[in-house]
């Protein structure tokens, strides 16, 4: 995609603007310590270390004991009952660790910016910050990284090793696995891989959002907390003043007339997508956030999530 570097970006090298290194993501561990995933948009429906307006943590099998009058028959452990000849009931305990699943968009349209960094770089930094913050809280970290031709899921695991595994996946492109992957396909896979009780962050520009993709989002939200983080370039939200502007990826040049009908339609499509996500989140109990490519992801998350 095309990129127009601004004078204000002189403090960063070109490579830092268009790609992200593993070292950069690892170094986010320190600022992530000041973030708090218990943000104000989430309300408590049960006790525990985390608060949630949705399903809360999952329930984990603890032990089986002899059936007692009043026990829910749906909790009878039929295997133990058959083995012992006496009815036994399953006991569950609340999981102490919440699975955190972070889905990151790395499609071609994400490799673009007119200010700040590429949308793909911003998405990776946001994902890294969320992963480190989850690790600081003792949660399990997993995720999904997808492009136009590949999609990779990582099962949530504990500890620093899980974060580093996820960060490595962010900086290493996955092998091609399909001719074309749409947002609909990706969200369908996400709904299958994210286990009930997880908190799912989806970081994307949400291009290609349609009714079928929305259905998968709604299916996901029935069992998980879903947070949508829309990344965008300022040019998408507000066209520049009238004039002709040159964009380049240092191989190709494109001249755009800001007053052309195509440019106006480009901005209108962005506004419609933004509005659609906001309305979906409001009507279905999702959390919707936005972050621009010219914004500091640490400061933006601190503002959106709240700080200690």
WOMOTA-V813706 format. One record per backbone hydrogen bond with DSSP energy under -0.5 kcal/mol. NH is the residue of the N-H (numbers start at 1). CO is the residue of the C=O. E is the energy in kcal/mol with one decimal. If there is no record, write none. Layout:
BEGIN
nh = <NH | NH>
co = <CO | CO>
e = <E | E>
END
This chain:
BEGIN
nh = <3 | 4 | 5 | 9 | 10 | 12 | 17 | 17 | 18 | 19 | 25 | 26 | 27 | 28 | 29 | 30 | 31 | 32 | 33 | 33 | 34 | 35 | 36 | 39 | 42 | 45 | 60 | 62 | 63 | 65 | 67 | 71 | 75 | 76 | 77 | 78 | 81 | 82 | 83 | 84 | 85 | 89 | 90 | 91 | 93 | 95 | 98 | 100 | 101 | 101 | 102 | 102 | 103 | 103 | 104 | 105 | 106 | 110 | 111 | 112 | 113 | 117 | 118 | 119 | 120 | 122 | 123 | 124 | 125 | 126 | 127 | 128 | 129 | 130 | 131 | 132 | 133 | 134 | 135 | 136 | 137 | 138 | 139 | 140 | 141 | 142 | 143 | 144 | 145 | 146 | 147 | 152 | 154 | 157 | 162 | 162 | 163 | 164 | 165 | 166 | 167 | 168 | 169 | 170 | 171 | 172 | 173 | 177 | 178 | 181 | 186 | 187 | 188 | 189 | 190 | 191 | 192 | 193 | 194 | 195 | 197 | 198 | 199 | 200 | 200 | 201 | 201 | 202 | 203 | 203 | 204 | 204 | 209 | 214 | 215 | 216 | 217 | 218 | 219 | 220 | 221 | 222 | 222 | 223 | 224 | 225 | 226 | 227 | 228 | 229 | 229 | 230 | 230 | 231 | 231 | 232 | 236 | 237 | 238 | 245 | 247 | 248 | 249 | 254 | 256 | 256 | 258 | 258 | 260 | 264 | 265 | 266 | 267 | 268 | 269 | 270 | 271 | 272 | 273 | 274 | 275 | 276 | 277 | 278 | 279 | 280 | 281 | 282 | 283 | 284 | 285 | 286 | 287 | 289 | 291 | 293 | 295 | 297 | 300 | 301 | 302 | 303 | 304 | 305 | 306 | 308>
co = <248 | 113 | 3 | 6 | 7 | 9 | 13 | 14 | 14 | 15 | 21 | 22 | 23 | 25 | 26 | 27 | 27 | 28 | 29 | 30 | 31 | 32 | 306 | 37 | 39 | 52 | 93 | 91 | 91 | 89 | 87 | 68 | 72 | 73 | 88 | 76 | 77 | 78 | 79 | 80 | 81 | 65 | 75 | 63 | 60 | 58 | 96 | 140 | 99 | 199 | 100 | 142 | 101 | 201 | 144 | 203 | 146 | 107 | 108 | 110 | 2 | 293 | 17 | 112 | 110 | 118 | 119 | 120 | 121 | 122 | 123 | 124 | 125 | 126 | 127 | 128 | 129 | 130 | 131 | 132 | 133 | 135 | 134 | 98 | 157 | 100 | 154 | 102 | 152 | 104 | 150 | 145 | 143 | 141 | 158 | 159 | 159 | 160 | 161 | 162 | 163 | 164 | 165 | 166 | 167 | 168 | 171 | 149 | 149 | 148 | 182 | 183 | 184 | 185 | 186 | 187 | 188 | 189 | 190 | 193 | 223 | 195 | 99 | 198 | 225 | 101 | 199 | 227 | 103 | 201 | 202 | 229 | 206 | 210 | 211 | 212 | 213 | 214 | 215 | 216 | 217 | 218 | 219 | 220 | 220 | 198 | 224 | 200 | 287 | 202 | 227 | 228 | 289 | 204 | 229 | 291 | 233 | 233 | 234 | 256 | 254 | 3 | 252 | 247 | 245 | 254 | 243 | 256 | 257 | 260 | 261 | 262 | 263 | 264 | 265 | 266 | 267 | 268 | 269 | 270 | 271 | 272 | 273 | 274 | 275 | 276 | 277 | 278 | 279 | 280 | 281 | 281 | 226 | 228 | 230 | 232 | 292 | 295 | 296 | 297 | 298 | 299 | 300 | 301 | 302 | 34>
e = <-2.1 | -1.3 | -0.6 | -1.6 | -1.6 | -1.9 | -1.0 | -0.6 | -1.5 | -1.8 | -1.7 | -2.6 | -2.6 | -0.8 | -1.7 | -0.8 | -0.6 | -1.9 | -0.7 | -1.3 | -1.5 | -1.7 | -0.9 | -1.8 | -2.0 | -0.6 | -3.1 | -3.1 | -1.1 | -2.2 | -3.1 | -2.4 | -2.1 | -1.4 | -2.5 | -1.1 | -2.4 | -2.3 | -2.0 | -2.6 | -2.2 | -3.5 | -3.5 | -3.2 | -2.9 | -2.4 | -0.5 | -3.0 | -0.5 | -2.7 | -0.5 | -1.8 | -0.6 | -3.5 | -3.3 | -2.4 | -3.1 | -1.7 | -1.8 | -1.6 | -1.1 | -1.5 | -2.9 | -1.8 | -2.4 | -2.2 | -2.5 | -2.0 | -2.2 | -2.6 | -2.4 | -2.5 | -2.5 | -2.2 | -2.5 | -2.5 | -2.3 | -2.4 | -2.1 | -2.3 | -1.4 | -1.2 | -2.6 | -1.3 | -2.9 | -2.5 | -1.9 | -2.4 | -2.3 | -2.2 | -3.3 | -2.4 | -3.4 | -1.8 | -0.7 | -0.6 | -1.2 | -2.5 | -2.3 | -1.9 | -2.8 | -2.4 | -1.6 | -1.4 | -1.4 | -1.3 | -0.6 | -3.1 | -2.0 | -2.7 | -2.1 | -2.5 | -1.8 | -1.9 | -2.2 | -2.2 | -1.0 | -1.9 | -2.4 | -0.6 | -3.2 | -1.6 | -2.3 | -0.6 | -3.7 | -2.6 | -0.5 | -2.6 | -3.1 | -0.6 | -0.6 | -2.0 | -1.3 | -2.4 | -1.8 | -1.4 | -1.8 | -2.5 | -2.2 | -2.2 | -2.2 | -0.7 | -0.7 | -1.4 | -1.4 | -2.4 | -0.5 | -3.1 | -3.7 | -3.1 | -0.5 | -0.6 | -2.9 | -1.9 | -0.6 | -1.6 | -1.9 | -0.9 | -1.9 | -2.9 | -3.1 | -0.8 | -1.4 | -2.6 | -3.2 | -0.5 | -2.8 | -0.8 | -2.1 | -1.9 | -2.5 | -1.9 | -1.8 | -2.2 | -2.4 | -1.5 | -2.3 | -2.3 | -2.3 | -2.6 | -2.4 | -2.5 | -2.1 | -2.0 | -2.5 | -2.3 | -2.6 | -2.2 | -2.4 | -1.9 | -0.9 | -1.6 | -2.2 | -3.0 | -2.4 | -2.0 | -1.8 | -0.6 | -2.8 | -2.4 | -2.3 | -2.1 | -2.6 | -3.4 | -1.4 | -0.7>
END
